[in-house]
Amino acid sequence: MENIALVVGSTGITGSNLAHELISQGWTTYGLARNPNRSVSGLNPLQADLLDEKSLTDALENIAPTHIFFTTWMRNDTEEENIRINSALVRNLLQALSPKKSVKHVALVTGLKHYLGPFEAYANAGSLPETPLREAQPRLEYPNFYYAQEDAVYEAAERDHFTWSIHRPHTVIGYAIGNLMNMGTTLAVYASICKETGAKFIWPGSAAQWNGLSDVTDARVLAKQLVWASTAEAAKNHAFNVTNGDVFRWKWLWSRIADYFGIEAEGFNGSVKPLEKELEGRQEIWKEIARRYELKENDLLKLASAWHTDLDLGRPIEVMTDVSKSRKAGFTVFESTENSFFDLFERLKEERIIP
């Protein structure tokens, strides 16, 4: 039977890279979003609001997907609202597709907040688990919308008899513009501002992150794991961590990024220096940079998500992930983290996002 994929959240880092991967492997691929991605060749765009059941029913009327890839979420003011809204996104979609009886597998992308708790819990060092993080670790006592999304998948799987997989990346590095959680592009924009103004490239995070071991997830690696898990027998009904497969220390990578841009790095020197504060008031500087180099986007806030970068790099412990479960099951894709960042920077230059 033909594999028909529905990528939910096709405009994000994960969704757009996944769409490319599916299309390259010959899948018929639909991309659903409120503002659909029309830049991916071969992707069939669908416009729908996941909170509007009629909008969903209308958008899905003429398709019967076999594989669902859920890669989106909505940020709200409280975790309780995150739970209510983000579980509804999953539940509404699967309910709309239920009468078709076409779905064979649902893959849900969450993340390491599964182990760390919601963003608000990061400051409470006593609540953080030991690393490396492993899939067998139990759920935390904190309210967490990832758990609610998982439960919505499990309920629908029992009702409609499809298999599922859960994917937990660390920070995702890849190309996408206007994404709310985009460390790679945020650091590229910050470094570009430093180069143009002669400022130092100042480490914004904690001592634990600076000195400790870490890992990240290339969006292309995540895409390959999603496709693998949707068809591999050994991956059915399992949760998997997913990272590049290497580990690094930010004290090493920070200077490597600075060298790439030809700027001076400054490491941790006793206090956290949030990037969100560092970029305050830099909108006009970025507009001038965009004008001078004829860049595509002159709105700094549409490129940089400093709040998310601060949350990741400000954690009070080192964060690294055990990926042996997926290795044992047959997923062996690897990427160098340095390459992940440098490939992204080159793409941003090619697309005239940074100078």
C-alpha positions in Angstrom: 0.0 0.0 0.0 1.1 3.6 -0.7 2.4 5.5 2.3 0.5 8.8 2.7 2.0 11.1 5.3 0.4 14.0 7.1 3.0 16.3 8.7 1.2 18.4 11.3 3.2 21.6 11.8 4.9 21.6 8.4 6.3 25.1 8.8 8.5 24.5 11.8 12.1 23.2 12.0 11.1 19.6 12.6 8.1 19.6 10.2 9.7 21.2 7.2 12.8 19.0 7.5 10.6 16.0 7.9 8.6 16.9 4.8 11.8 17.1 2.7 12.9 13.6 4.0 9.5 12.0 3.3 9.3 13.4 -0.2 12.9 12.3 -0.9 11.9 8.8 0.1 8.9 8.8 -2.3 6.1 9.3 0.2 2.9 11.2 -0.8 3.2 14.0 1.7 0.7 16.6 3.0 1.7 19.5 5.3 -0.9 20.9 7.6 -0.6 24.3 9.3 -2.5 27.5 10.0 -0.3 29.2 7.4 0.9 26.3 5.2 4.4 25.8 3.9 4.4 26.3 0.2 8.1 26.5 -0.3 8.8 22.7 -0.2 8.7 21.2 -3.6 6.4 18.1 -3.7 4.6 19.0 -0.4 0.8 19.3 -0.6 -0.2 22.1 1.7 -3.4 22.0 3.8 -4.6 25.0 5.8 -6.4 24.3 9.0 -6.8 25.4 12.6 -6.3 22.4 15.0 -8.6 24.0 17.5 -11.5 24.4 15.0 -13.0 21.0 14.3 -14.9 22.1 11.2 -11.7 23.6 9.8 -10.0 20.3 10.3 -12.8 18.2 8.8 -12.9 20.4 5.7 -9.2 20.3 5.2 -9.0 16.6 5.6 -12.1 15.7 3.6 -10.4 14.4 0.5 -7.3 12.7 2.0 -6.8 9.4 4.0 -3.3 9.5 5.5 -1.7 6.3 6.6 1.0 8.0 8.8 0.6 11.0 11.0 3.6 13.0 12.2 2.7 15.5 14.9 5.4 18.1 15.2 3.7 21.2 16.6 2.6 22.9 19.8 1.2 26.2 21.0 2.9 28.2 23.8 0.5 29.5 26.5 0.9 31.5 29.7 0.6 28.6 32.1 1.3 24.9 32.0 -2.3 24.2 32.8 -3.3 26.1 29.6 -0.5 24.3 27.7 -2.0 21.0 28.8 -5.5 22.0 27.8 -4.6 23.5 24.4 -1.9 21.1 23.3 -3.7 17.9 24.2 -6.7 19.3 22.3 -4.6 19.8 19.2 -3.7 16.1 19.1 -7.1 14.9 20.1 -9.0 17.0 17.6 -6.8 15.8 14.7 -7.0 12.1 15.5 -10.8 12.4 16.1 -11.3 14.1 12.7 -9.4 11.2 11.1 -11.0 8.4 13.1 -13.9 7.7 10.8 -11.6 7.2 7.8 -9.9 4.2 9.4 -6.8 4.9 7.3 -4.2 5.7 10.0 -1.6 3.0 10.6 0.9 4.9 12.7 1.1 8.2 14.7 4.5 9.7 15.6 4.5 12.5 18.2 7.5 14.8 18.7 7.9 16.1 22.3 11.3 16.8 23.9 13.5 16.6 27.0 10.9 18.6 29.1 9.5 15.1 29.5 12.4 14.4 32.0 13.2 18.0 33.1 9.6 19.3 33.7 8.1 22.4 32.2 10.3 25.5 31.6 9.1 26.9 35.0 10.7 24.0 36.8 14.3 24.5 35.5 15.2 26.9 38.4 14.4 24.2 41.0 17.7 22.2 40.9 16.4 19.7 43.4 13.7 18.5 41.0 16.0 17.8 38.1 16.9 14.2 37.2 20.3 12.6 36.8 21.7 12.5 33.3 22.1 11.0 30.9 18.3 11.0 30.4 16.8 7.6 29.6 13.4 6.6 28.2 12.7 4.3 31.2 12.7 7.2 33.6 9.2 7.8 35.1 7.1 10.8 34.6 7.6 13.7 37.0 5.0 15.0 39.4 5.0 18.4 37.6 2.1 19.2 35.3 3.4 18.7 31.7 1.7 19.1 28.4 3.9 16.4 26.8 2.3 13.8 29.0 -1.2 15.0 28.0 -0.2 14.9 24.3 1.1 11.3 24.8 -2.1 10.3 26.6 -4.2 11.7 23.7 -2.2 9.5 21.3 -2.5 6.4 23.5 -6.3 6.9 23.8 -6.8 7.2 20.0 -4.5 4.3 19.3 -6.6 2.0 21.5 -9.7 3.3 19.8 -8.5 3.1 16.2 -5.9 0.3 16.4 -2.9 2.1 15.0 0.7 1.9 16.3 2.6 4.9 17.7 6.1 6.3 18.5 7.2 9.1 20.7 10.3 11.1 19.8 12.2 13.2 22.4 14.9 15.4 20.8 17.2 17.7 22.7 17.5 21.3 21.2 16.7 20.9 17.5 19.2 22.6 15.1 18.0 23.2 11.6 16.7 25.6 9.1 13.3 27.3 9.6 12.3 31.0 9.8 9.8 32.4 12.2 10.1 29.4 14.6 9.6 30.0 18.3 12.3 27.6 19.4 15.3 28.2 17.1 18.6 28.2 18.9 20.8 27.8 15.8 19.3 30.8 14.0 19.2 32.9 17.2 22.9 32.3 17.8 23.7 33.1 14.1 21.8 36.4 14.3 23.5 37.3 17.6 27.0 36.5 16.2 26.2 38.5 13.1 25.3 41.5 15.2 28.5 41.1 17.3 30.6 41.0 14.0 29.0 44.2 12.7 29.3 46.1 15.9 32.6 44.8 17.2 31.1 43.4 20.3 32.1 40.2 22.1 30.1 37.0 21.6 29.1 36.6 25.3 28.0 33.3 26.7 24.5 33.9 28.1 24.0 30.7 30.2 24.9 28.9 33.4 28.2 27.5 34.7 26.7 24.0 34.6 25.9 24.3 30.9 29.2 26.0 30.1 31.3 23.3 31.7 29.1 20.2 31.5 28.5 17.7 28.7 25.6 18.4 26.3 24.1 17.2 23.0 21.7 18.6 20.4 19.5 17.1 17.7 20.0 17.9 14.0 16.6 18.3 12.4 17.7 16.0 9.6 18.5 13.3 12.1 15.2 13.7 13.8 13.4 13.5 10.4 15.2 10.2 9.6 14.3 8.7 13.0 10.6 9.7 12.5 10.4 8.0 9.1 12.3 4.9 10.4 10.1 4.5 13.5 6.9 4.8 11.4 7.7 1.7 9.4 10.2 -0.4 11.5 8.6 -3.3 13.4 11.1 -2.9 16.3 10.0 0.8 16.8 6.3 0.3 17.1 4.8 1.5 20.4 8.0 2.8 21.8 9.4 6.2 23.0 12.8 7.2 21.7 15.3 9.8 22.6 17.0 11.3 19.5 20.2 13.3 19.3 23.1 13.6 16.9 24.9 10.8 18.7 27.9 12.9 19.9 28.5 15.0 23.0 30.3 18.3 23.5 30.9 21.0 26.0 29.6 24.5 25.3 33.0 25.9 26.4 34.4 24.2 23.3 31.6 24.8 20.8 31.1 28.5 21.8 34.6 29.4 20.7 34.2 27.3 17.5 31.1 29.3 16.6 32.9 32.5 17.3 35.8 31.5 15.1 33.3 30.7 12.3 32.0 34.3 12.4 35.4 35.8 13.0 34.5 37.3 16.4 35.8 37.2 20.0 34.2 34.8 22.4 33.6 35.5 26.0 32.8 32.5 28.2 31.1 32.1 31.6 32.7 34.5 34.1 30.6 34.1 37.2 27.1 35.3 36.3 24.4 34.5 33.8 24.0 37.1 31.1 20.6 36.4 29.4 20.6 36.8 25.6 17.1 38.2 25.7 18.5 41.2 27.6 21.6 41.4 25.4 19.4 41.7 22.2 17.0 44.3 23.7 17.2 47.4 21.7 19.1 45.8 18.9 16.1 45.9 16.4 17.4 49.1 14.7 20.9 47.7 14.4 19.5 44.6 12.8 17.4 46.7 10.4 20.5 48.5 9.3 22.4 45.2 8.9 19.5 43.8 6.8 19.5 47.0 4.7 23.2 47.0 4.1 23.4 43.3 3.1 20.0 43.2 1.4 18.8 40.4 3.7 15.3 38.9 3.4 14.1 39.7 7.0 14.8 42.9 8.9 12.6 42.1 11.9 14.9 40.7 14.6 12.0 39.3 16.6 11.0 37.1 13.6 14.4 35.5 13.5 15.7 35.3 17.1 14.0 33.4 19.9 16.3 34.5 22.7 13.9 33.5 25.5 14.1 29.8 24.4 17.9 29.9 24.0 18.2 31.4 27.5 16.0 28.6 28.9 18.2 25.9 27.3 21.6 27.4 28.1 20.6 28.6 31.6 19.7 25.2 33.0 21.4 24.6 36.4 22.7 21.1 35.4 24.4 19.6 32.3 21.8 17.9 30.0 22.7 14.9 27.9 20.8 12.1 26.5 21.1 8.3 26.2 20.2 7.2 22.7 21.1 3.5 23.0 17.5 2.3 22.9 17.0 3.4 19.3 20.5 2.2 18.4 19.6 -1.3 19.7 16.4 -1.2 17.7 18.2 -0.4 14.4 18.4 3.4 14.1 22.1 4.3 13.6 22.1 7.7 11.9 24.8 10.0 13.3 25.7 13.7 12.7 28.5 15.9 14.0 27.1 18.7 16.1 29.7 21.1 14.7 28.5 20.2 11.2 24.9 20.8 12.3 25.6 24.4 13.3 28.0 25.2 10.4 25.6 23.6 7.8 22.8 25.8 9.2 25.0 28.9 9.1 25.9 28.3 5.5 22.2 27.8 4.6 21.3 31.0 6.4 23.9 32.8 4.3 22.6 31.2 1.0 19.1 32.2 1.8 20.2 35.8 2.7 19.0 35.5 6.3 22.4 36.6 7.8 25.3 38.4 6.0 
